[in-house]
């Protein structure tokens, strides 16, 4: 079989694929520390956290944004880090499960998850806790049904949902604004 040689084909036969783009520099604040990374433009924030910064608390579950195991806070808002490119976090503040505690003192949600036995295998727990921290910051949840709805993007394969809701409720009820009838 002969090679096509017509005018439409000339110039296309020997072209090489474009080289991949160079690594990009990304500066962001991770858990209170300013970090600068060099990552490929297609590197997810999840992979940057786990592979470049060795912050392995954030888990890779489905890698499609459907399970919530990779939830972190970016500028206080919960996001799926598997669907966010690291370069999109340029100049932003990222909080992972490792950054919620204050030294040796656990975050109130971390304490509540332990007290309420809100985890079993623990794989989803970092994403659940980060999502719950975002939920509390948003201040939209008033009832257990609200908590369930607003946490619906975070799956627990072990079925610890009642205990997760109880842990979030415990922290909500302990907040001064919630006790006083104000907005948490």
C-alpha positions as CSV (number, residue, x, y, z in Angstrom):
1,X,0.0,0.0,0.0
2,X,1.4,3.4,-1.0
3,X,1.6,6.5,1.2
4,X,-0.8,9.4,0.3
5,X,1.1,12.1,-1.5
6,X,-1.6,14.6,-2.6
7,X,-1.5,18.3,-1.8
8,X,-3.9,18.0,1.1
9,X,-1.6,15.5,2.8
10,X,1.8,17.2,2.2
11,X,3.1,18.8,5.3
12,X,1.1,16.6,7.6
13,X,2.9,13.3,7.1
14,X,6.0,14.1,9.1
15,X,4.7,16.5,11.7
16,X,5.6,15.6,15.3
17,X,3.1,16.0,18.1
18,X,3.4,19.2,20.0
19,X,5.7,18.9,23.0
20,X,3.9,19.0,26.4
21,X,3.8,22.4,28.1
22,X,6.5,23.1,30.6
23,X,5.8,22.8,34.3
24,X,4.2,25.8,35.8
25,X,4.9,27.6,39.1
26,X,2.0,27.8,41.5
27,X,2.1,29.7,44.8
28,X,-0.5,29.1,47.4
29,X,-1.0,29.0,51.1
30,X,-1.5,25.4,52.4
31,X,-2.6,25.0,56.0
32,X,-1.1,28.4,56.9
33,X,2.3,28.0,55.1
34,X,3.1,29.7,51.8
35,X,4.2,27.1,49.3
36,X,5.5,27.3,45.7
37,X,5.3,24.3,43.5
38,X,6.3,23.4,39.9
39,X,3.6,21.2,38.4
40,X,2.4,20.2,35.0
41,X,-0.6,22.3,34.0
42,X,-2.9,19.3,34.2
43,X,-2.0,18.3,37.7
44,X,-5.0,18.3,40.0
45,X,-4.9,20.0,43.3
46,X,-5.4,16.6,44.9
47,X,-2.3,15.2,43.2
48,X,-0.3,18.4,44.1
49,X,-1.2,17.9,47.8
50,X,-0.5,14.2,47.9
51,X,2.4,13.8,45.5
52,X,4.2,17.2,45.7
53,X,3.5,18.2,49.3
54,X,3.2,14.7,51.0
55,X,-0.2,15.8,52.5
56,X,-1.8,12.4,52.2
57,X,-4.8,13.0,54.5
58,X,-6.8,14.1,51.5
59,X,-7.9,10.9,49.8
60,X,-8.3,9.9,46.2
61,X,-11.6,8.1,45.9
62,X,-13.3,8.1,42.5
63,X,-11.1,10.8,40.9
64,X,-14.3,12.1,39.2
65,X,-15.8,14.4,41.8
66,X,-18.6,12.0,42.8
67,X,-17.5,10.7,46.2
68,X,-16.1,13.7,48.1
69,X,-13.1,11.9,49.6
70,X,-10.9,14.6,48.2
71,X,-12.8,17.5,49.7
72,X,-10.6,20.4,51.0
73,X,-11.3,24.0,51.7
74,X,-10.2,26.7,49.3
75,X,-10.6,30.2,50.7
76,X,-13.0,28.6,53.2
77,X,-15.2,27.0,50.6
78,X,-15.4,23.2,50.2
79,X,-14.3,21.9,46.8
80,X,-13.4,18.5,45.2
81,X,-9.7,18.7,44.8
82,X,-9.7,16.0,42.2
83,X,-11.7,18.3,39.8
84,X,-9.6,21.4,40.5
85,X,-6.3,22.0,38.7
86,X,-3.5,23.0,41.0
87,X,-2.9,26.1,38.8
88,X,-6.5,27.2,39.6
89,X,-5.4,27.6,43.3
90,X,-2.8,30.2,42.5
91,X,-2.7,32.8,45.3
92,X,-5.5,31.0,47.2
93,X,-5.6,29.5,50.7
94,X,-6.1,25.8,50.9
95,X,-7.0,24.0,54.1
96,X,-6.7,20.2,54.3
97,X,-7.6,17.8,57.1
98,X,-4.0,18.3,58.4
99,X,-4.6,22.0,58.7
100,X,-7.8,21.9,60.7
101,X,-6.2,21.0,64.1
102,X,-4.4,23.7,66.1
103,X,-1.2,22.0,67.2
104,X,-2.1,19.1,69.3
105,X,-5.6,20.3,69.8
106,X,-8.1,18.7,67.5
107,X,-10.6,20.8,65.6
108,X,-14.1,20.5,67.2
109,X,-15.3,18.5,64.3
110,X,-12.4,16.0,64.6
111,X,-13.3,15.6,68.3
112,X,-17.0,15.2,67.5
113,X,-16.2,12.5,64.9
114,X,-14.3,10.6,67.5
115,X,-16.9,11.1,70.2
116,X,-19.8,10.1,67.9
117,X,-18.0,7.2,66.3
118,X,-18.6,8.9,62.9
119,X,-16.2,6.8,61.0
120,X,-15.5,3.1,60.5
121,X,-12.8,2.4,57.9
122,X,-11.8,6.1,58.0
123,X,-11.2,6.5,54.2
124,X,-13.9,9.1,53.7
125,X,-13.4,10.8,57.1
126,X,-10.9,13.6,56.0
127,X,-13.3,14.7,53.2
128,X,-16.3,14.4,55.5
129,X,-14.7,16.6,58.1
130,X,-13.5,19.2,55.6
131,X,-16.9,19.3,54.0
132,X,-18.5,19.6,57.4
133,X,-16.2,22.5,58.3
134,X,-17.3,24.2,55.0
135,X,-21.0,23.5,55.8
136,X,-20.6,25.1,59.3
137,X,-18.9,28.1,57.7
138,X,-21.7,28.5,55.1
139,X,-24.3,28.6,57.9
140,X,-27.2,27.2,55.9
141,X,-27.9,24.0,57.9
142,X,-30.5,24.2,60.6
143,X,-31.9,20.7,60.8
144,X,-30.5,17.2,60.5
145,X,-32.2,17.0,57.1
146,X,-30.3,20.1,56.1
147,X,-27.1,18.5,57.2
148,X,-27.9,15.3,55.2
149,X,-28.7,17.3,52.1
150,X,-25.7,19.6,52.4
151,X,-23.3,16.7,53.0
152,X,-24.8,14.6,50.2
153,X,-21.7,15.1,48.0
154,X,-19.7,13.1,50.5
155,X,-20.2,9.3,50.4
156,X,-19.4,6.9,53.2
157,X,-19.2,3.3,51.9
158,X,-19.4,2.0,55.5
159,X,-22.7,3.7,56.1
160,X,-21.8,5.8,59.1
161,X,-24.2,8.6,58.1
162,X,-26.3,8.8,61.3
163,X,-23.1,9.2,63.3
164,X,-21.7,11.8,60.8
165,X,-24.9,13.8,61.2
166,X,-24.7,13.5,65.0
167,X,-21.1,14.7,65.0
168,X,-21.9,17.8,62.9
169,X,-25.0,18.4,65.0
170,X,-22.9,18.3,68.1
171,X,-20.6,21.0,66.8
172,X,-23.5,23.1,65.5
173,X,-25.2,23.0,68.9
174,X,-22.0,24.0,70.7
175,X,-21.6,27.1,68.6
176,X,-22.7,30.2,70.5
177,X,-24.8,31.7,67.7
178,X,-26.7,28.4,67.3
179,X,-27.5,28.3,71.1
180,X,-28.6,31.9,71.1
181,X,-30.9,31.4,68.1
182,X,-28.7,33.4,65.7
183,X,-27.1,32.4,62.5
184,X,-24.2,29.9,63.1
